[in-house]
Amino acid sequence: MSRALETRVLEGQVLEGWALEYRAGAFVLGPLSVRLEPGQLVAILGPNGAGKTTLLRLLAGFLRASRGEVTRPGGAGSVAYLSQSEPLPENFGVLELVSLGRLPHQGLIGSETRADRESVLSALERTDTLRFKARKVGSLSGGERQRVSLARALAQEPRFLLLDEPTNHLDLSHQQDLLGLLEVETLRGLGVVMVLHDLVLSARAERIVLLERGKVVRDGLAREVLTPSVLEPVYGVALERLESSSGGVVLVPRSR
């Protein structure tokens, strides 16, 4: 192990995969290497089957690489993961559910401390779900549930938050609200990595990791990756890049 890697591990600030390779039947992800920094909003893009969720699950520690390793920041609950299809217990109260985010910080006894309560209330406030704390999860809308799930992850006080399709099944307003919340959290130093399909929403990210057939074909700033010349060969469709007066970027299929 190099001295530079040792330093990064001791600092506990970087989530990084070194020469990762994962095999599942005929599917092979990698070899690839990624480095994720705190305070950065990263989108993982690519066509269906490119390996986006597999990469995210490797970084989260749910899958073990066939070759290579993932270096995670130390400390309890340093990496939080939100899947796109995680069912929430309908009969749980919102406060009860968000409090589960503190479990990595509690010992075997699992007694709640003042710090736990403060972290939970802070997460509820930051996600605008404090007003739901007395409600049952089953009474919430899809957008409200997504924010409560995010509050539970933030209550964990992770250094990195990994999200698989966090905007799935949300309407346009709730999509923008969620991405706005994530942007604010990066300003607080949280590293956010999200798998997305929507090219428009991905423009909100600072950095794009573009996958194709299990390989990283581009890793760079969003404005550099979200261009027709980069994306057309990967997605197999002609695209047109449009820029709004506010500087936003939209990529749409080009008319025949």
Helices and strands as residue ranges (DSSP letters): H 3-11, E 15-24, E 27-36, E 41-45, H 52-60, E 67-71, E 79-82, H 94-99, G 100-105, H 114-126, G 130-132, G 137-139, H 142-155, E 160-164, H 172-187, E 191-195, H 199-202, E 207-212, E 215-221, H 222-225, H 228-235, E 239-243, E 249-253
